[in-house]
Amino acid sequence: MNARPRTLDEIRSGLLNGTASVRGLVLQLLDDAPQLAPSAWISRAADADLLRAADACDALIQRGAAAAFDTRPLLGALFAVKDNIDVAGLPTTAGCPSFACGSAAQHAAVVQRLVGADAIPVGKTNLDQFATGLVGTRSPCGAVPNPFDSTYVSGGSGSGSACATATGQVPFALGTDTAGSGRVPASFCNIAGLKPTRGWFSSRGVVPACRGLDCVSIFALSPDEAWRVASVAARPDALDPFSRTALPPKLRLDQLAGLRIGVPQPLKFFGDALSAKAFDAALDALKALGCEGVDVPCAPLARAASLLYDGPWVAERYAAVGPAFNDFALARLAATPMRTLQPSAGVMRHALPATPVLATAAPAAPVRIVAVGAHMAGLGLNWQFTERAARLLRQTTTAPAYRLYSLTGAKPTRPRLAHVGAEQGQAIEVEVWEMDSAHVGSFLAFVGAPLALGTVKLADGSSERGFVCEPRSVAAGSGALDISAFGGWRGFLASVRSAPVTPTAESAP
């Protein structure tokens, strides 16, 4: 075994024989990350949170020894996540900081599977912006250098995940692979990249590149290590329309002797003699192991590839992040600076009116809504406001006549505001948002019982529509937790984040 455990097997052996601890692995990572290509990381979990999770894992191993791994196959394994995959508590930027709307409220489905096996997600890694690129340099967070030679690229788009794995900071990492974004950086960094059958891993919680083709992929030091992770991560997901159950394999590849390997023709290396030499050497090595090379025409494959980059599939990338039917707003935005940059149009230099005139229907009357929980700025459901162009008017409090509850106790996912009167109530932190009435209908579709829109009285004596709850949801025996003492939802979230983290087995979906 190497002096420092790197693979999952080595880490497990070290944890069991006492030569390693999860806390030690975390401390080593915190020391390595700033030195080994810091541009590989976009964000990481708080040091204190990682150490608490590590201590909980070490305690499980001390109590259960080898048996602790029976139901927790990845116990104590640290892993990195490409930053187009959601990790609860960290923003998902997809390599574009302005794309993030606060921190993710929950893990992507595949991350949750790994966390359920007691692996620890340590942070989010760099990528070609919106996973569009194969070189790892198209990111405002900086290019990720090749771990062997910083003058070379690390490949993309999953450059950060590949680098973090290749440098030994984590034994495995998650990426995505639509057209090579996992396999290319894996090959550039001399590690294994596993692209699974589409739909075998859930892609729920992943920023789409091409929704019908996207795959979450795995980086590891070897194919067998990647397969171990895949066996845990893969599971059908009823909430993902592209998810499917794995079928028994039809191929048997028990030995290399007699295996036929396709060789693309014509081969193009674009003047790179070293790549041509390396390719020939690899093919000769496979033939020496008993494989047979078979020429395969490459033109049909090139035409298929062009569908992704030059055909309708590329439109899916824009649809995933530019909003539809915002044509008027964009036209109005462009009309004003055009007067400065290009005051006359066409070859005839036709003078434009000094003031732009854009005909449109009368704007819809705005509706104000008081947010009290996860819809507030920067929190998990705020996107339901922002994607409808809602505007934050002010931050304030209610009149001192309310109580705030969490309907799920220590897991703060469903806040409820109840009017109880001046004698029992207090002021609760809220935000007042304004939304065009044309968008209110689609917004209300998200509001389910026992949540409702009612009238909320504010500290200044005014009243606005806002989130309230049906009385039955907070009645005696309902299990609702009164969290009014925290002053608001943000105060309650802060108290939960400061509580100790204890890994638990994954609950059924």
Secondary structure as UniProt FT lines:
FT   HELIX           8..17
FT   HELIX           22..32
FT   TURN            33..35
FT   HELIX           38..40
FT   STRAND          41..44
FT   HELIX           47..64
FT   HELIX           65..69
FT   TURN            73..76
FT   STRAND          78..82
FT   TURN            83..84
FT   TURN            94..95
FT   HELIX           97..99
FT   STRAND          103..104
FT   HELIX           109..116
FT   TURN            117..118
FT   STRAND          120..125
FT   HELIX           129..131
FT   TURN            140..141
FT   TURN            150..151
FT   HELIX           159..166
FT   TURN            167..168
FT   STRAND          172..176
FT   TURN            181..182
FT   HELIX           183..188
FT   TURN            189..190
FT   STRAND          192..194
FT   TURN            198..200
FT   TURN            204..205
FT   TURN            211..213
FT   STRAND          216..220
FT   HELIX           223..233
FT   TURN            238..239
FT   TURN            241..242
FT   TURN            257..258
FT   STRAND          260..265
FT   TURN            270..271
FT   HELIX           273..288
FT   TURN            289..290
FT   STRAND          292..297
FT   HELIX           299..310
FT   HELIX           313..321
FT   TURN            324..325
FT   HELIX           327..341
FT   STRAND          344..345
FT   TURN            346..349
FT   STRAND          350..351
FT   STRAND          366..371
FT   TURN            374..375
FT   TURN            377..378
FT   TURN            380..382
FT   HELIX           383..386
FT   TURN            387..389
FT   STRAND          391..398
FT   STRAND          402..406
FT   TURN            407..410
FT   STRAND          415..419
FT   TURN            422..424
FT   STRAND          429..436
FT   HELIX           437..439
FT   HELIX           440..444
FT   TURN            445..446
FT   TURN            449..450
FT   STRAND          451..458
FT   TURN            459..460
FT   STRAND          463..469
FT   HELIX           471..474
FT   TURN            476..477
FT   STRAND          481..482
FT   HELIX           484..486
FT   HELIX           489..497
//
